[in-house]
Amino acid sequence: MNPSSAEALLLARIARGDQGALDVLYALYRPRLWRYLQGLLASDAGQIEEIMQDVFLAVWHRAATFRGESSVAAWIFSIARHQLHNARRHAQRRPEGHSESLLVDAEGEHRSDGQEPSLEEVVVARLALAEALARLSPHHREVLDLAFHHGFSLDEMATILHVPLGTIKSRMHAARRALAISLDAVEEVVPHDR
């Protein structure tokens, strides 16, 4: 049985009120959802945990509505994105508000001479990437995060973000171009030897 079939069976069990199935699904998705939310929120762990609880409460209530038109992962991430937007709307009503950020887990670069980069080079490269990503629009950061950190296909991203596939393709193209421009700008500001 492939993982998506097993996950669909878990949702069917949840729809029948099986708390154990929800616990299993939670264990499967908690790390990925945590990274996704952490990448989109500049907040403390408490706020992320609140949103996670809202996500799985929604999964509990909506499990019977899953029709298999998308992967279980795309369906759950779509719910997470909806809950994130609810939390943002609620936060905007409070005077303190908040800002967005994208936490980066970049790979170190490899030099053309075949040697591994030094720790300093890796740190500089990660800082440059983090700064370049921070310069992107929220739409561009989000599609890059879903694609490269979470491994979603373009179709799955369209489901999660509730936009047409063409819009996702356009955002990905624009995001890659904007990231390249942003990286060039950062490297001009923070030059480092290669």
C-alpha positions as CSV (number, residue, x, y, z in Angstrom):
1,M,0.0,0.0,0.0
2,N,1.5,3.4,-1.0
3,P,1.7,6.1,1.6
4,S,-1.0,8.2,0.2
5,S,-3.4,5.3,0.3
6,A,-2.5,4.6,3.9
7,E,-3.1,8.3,4.7
8,A,-6.5,8.3,2.9
9,L,-7.4,5.3,5.0
10,L,-6.4,7.2,8.1
11,L,-8.7,10.0,7.1
12,A,-11.5,7.6,6.6
13,R,-10.9,6.2,10.1
14,I,-10.8,9.8,11.5
15,A,-14.2,10.5,9.8
16,R,-15.6,7.6,11.7
17,G,-14.3,9.1,15.0
18,D,-11.1,7.1,15.5
19,Q,-8.9,9.3,17.7
20,G,-6.0,6.9,17.3
21,A,-6.0,7.5,13.6
22,L,-5.8,11.2,14.2
23,D,-2.8,10.7,16.5
24,V,-1.0,8.7,13.8
25,L,-1.8,11.4,11.2
26,Y,-0.6,14.1,13.6
27,A,2.7,12.2,14.2
28,L,3.2,11.9,10.4
29,Y,2.5,15.6,9.6
30,R,3.5,17.6,12.6
31,P,7.2,18.0,11.6
32,R,6.4,19.1,8.1
33,L,3.6,21.5,9.1
34,W,5.7,22.9,11.9
35,R,8.5,23.8,9.4
36,Y,6.0,25.2,7.0
37,L,4.3,27.5,9.6
38,Q,7.7,28.4,11.1
39,G,8.8,29.5,7.7
40,L,5.9,31.8,7.2
41,L,5.5,33.2,10.6
42,A,7.8,35.4,12.6
43,S,6.3,34.3,15.9
44,D,6.9,32.2,18.9
45,A,6.4,28.5,19.2
46,G,3.2,29.0,21.2
47,Q,1.5,30.7,18.2
48,I,2.6,28.0,15.8
49,E,1.4,25.3,18.2
50,E,-2.0,27.1,18.4
51,I,-2.3,27.0,14.6
52,M,-1.2,23.4,14.6
53,Q,-4.0,22.5,17.0
54,D,-6.5,24.4,14.8
55,V,-5.3,22.5,11.8
56,F,-5.8,19.1,13.4
57,L,-9.1,20.1,14.9
58,A,-10.2,21.0,11.3
59,V,-8.9,17.7,10.0
60,W,-10.9,16.0,12.7
61,H,-14.1,17.8,11.7
62,R,-13.5,17.7,7.9
63,A,-12.0,14.3,7.4
64,A,-15.3,13.1,5.8
65,T,-15.0,15.8,3.2
66,F,-11.8,14.5,1.8
67,R,-12.6,13.2,-1.7
68,G,-9.2,12.2,-3.0
69,E,-9.0,14.9,-5.6
70,S,-5.6,15.9,-4.3
71,S,-3.0,14.2,-2.1
72,V,-3.7,14.0,1.6
73,A,-0.6,16.2,2.1
74,A,-1.9,18.9,-0.2
75,W,-5.3,18.7,1.5
76,I,-3.8,19.1,5.0
77,F,-1.4,21.9,3.9
78,S,-4.4,23.7,2.4
79,I,-6.1,23.5,5.7
80,A,-2.9,24.8,7.4
81,R,-2.8,27.7,5.0
82,H,-6.4,28.6,5.8
83,Q,-5.8,28.4,9.5
84,L,-2.7,30.6,9.1
85,H,-4.7,33.2,7.3
86,N,-7.3,33.1,10.1
87,A,-4.6,33.6,12.6
88,R,-3.2,36.5,10.6
89,R,-6.6,38.2,10.3
90,H,-7.0,37.8,14.1
91,A,-3.6,39.2,14.8
92,Q,-4.3,42.2,12.6
93,R,-7.2,43.1,14.8
94,R,-4.7,43.2,17.8
95,P,-2.6,46.3,18.1
96,E,0.8,44.5,18.2
97,G,0.5,42.7,14.8
98,H,3.4,40.8,13.4
99,S,5.6,40.5,10.4
100,E,6.5,37.6,8.1
101,S,9.8,35.9,7.6
102,L,11.2,32.8,6.0
103,L,13.6,30.7,8.0
104,V,16.2,29.2,5.7
105,D,17.8,25.8,5.8
106,A,20.2,26.4,2.8
107,E,22.7,23.9,1.7
108,G,26.3,25.0,1.7
109,E,27.8,25.7,-1.7
110,H,30.5,23.6,-3.3
111,R,33.5,25.2,-4.8
112,S,34.6,24.6,-8.4
113,D,38.0,23.3,-7.1
114,G,36.3,20.2,-5.6
115,Q,37.1,21.1,-2.0
116,E,34.4,21.5,0.6
117,P,33.7,25.1,1.5
118,S,34.9,26.4,4.8
119,L,32.5,27.0,7.7
120,E,32.8,30.7,7.1
121,E,31.9,30.3,3.4
122,V,28.9,28.2,4.3
123,V,27.7,30.7,6.9
124,V,28.1,33.6,4.5
125,A,26.2,31.7,1.8
126,R,23.4,30.9,4.1
127,L,23.2,34.5,5.3
128,A,23.2,35.7,1.7
129,L,20.4,33.3,0.8
130,A,18.3,34.3,3.9
131,E,18.7,37.9,3.1
132,A,17.8,37.4,-0.6
133,L,14.7,35.4,0.4
134,A,13.7,38.1,2.9
135,R,13.6,40.6,0.0
136,L,11.1,38.5,-2.0
137,S,7.3,39.0,-1.8
138,P,5.3,36.8,0.5
139,H,3.8,35.0,-2.6
140,H,7.3,34.2,-4.0
141,R,8.7,33.0,-0.7
142,E,5.6,30.8,-0.2
143,V,5.9,29.0,-3.5
144,L,9.6,28.5,-3.1
145,D,9.1,27.1,0.4
146,L,6.3,24.7,-0.7
147,A,8.4,23.5,-3.6
148,F,11.9,23.2,-2.2
149,H,11.4,22.7,1.6
150,H,8.2,20.6,1.4
151,G,8.5,18.9,-2.0
152,F,5.1,19.7,-3.4
153,S,4.4,19.5,-7.1
154,L,2.9,22.5,-9.0
155,D,-0.5,20.8,-9.0
156,E,-0.4,20.3,-5.2
157,M,0.7,23.9,-4.7
158,A,-2.3,25.1,-6.7
159,T,-4.5,23.0,-4.4
160,I,-2.9,24.3,-1.3
161,L,-2.9,28.0,-2.3
162,H,-6.4,27.8,-4.0
163,V,-5.1,29.3,-7.3
164,P,-5.0,28.1,-10.8
165,L,-2.0,26.0,-12.0
166,G,-1.0,28.7,-14.4
167,T,-0.7,31.2,-11.5
168,I,1.6,28.8,-9.7
169,K,3.8,28.4,-12.8
170,S,3.9,32.1,-13.2
171,R,4.8,32.6,-9.5
172,M,7.5,30.0,-9.6
173,H,9.1,31.5,-12.6
174,A,8.9,35.0,-11.2
175,A,10.1,33.8,-7.8
176,R,13.2,32.1,-9.3
177,R,14.0,35.2,-11.3
178,A,13.5,37.5,-8.3
179,L,15.6,35.3,-6.1
180,A,18.5,35.3,-8.6
181,I,18.3,39.1,-8.8
182,S,18.1,39.4,-5.0
183,L,21.1,37.0,-4.6
184,D,23.1,39.2,-7.0
185,A,22.2,42.3,-5.0
186,V,23.1,40.7,-1.7
187,E,26.4,39.4,-3.1
188,E,27.3,42.9,-4.2
189,V,26.7,44.2,-0.7
190,V,28.4,41.2,1.1
191,P,31.1,40.1,-1.3
192,H,33.1,37.0,-0.3
193,D,36.0,35.1,-1.9
194,R,35.3,31.9,-3.8
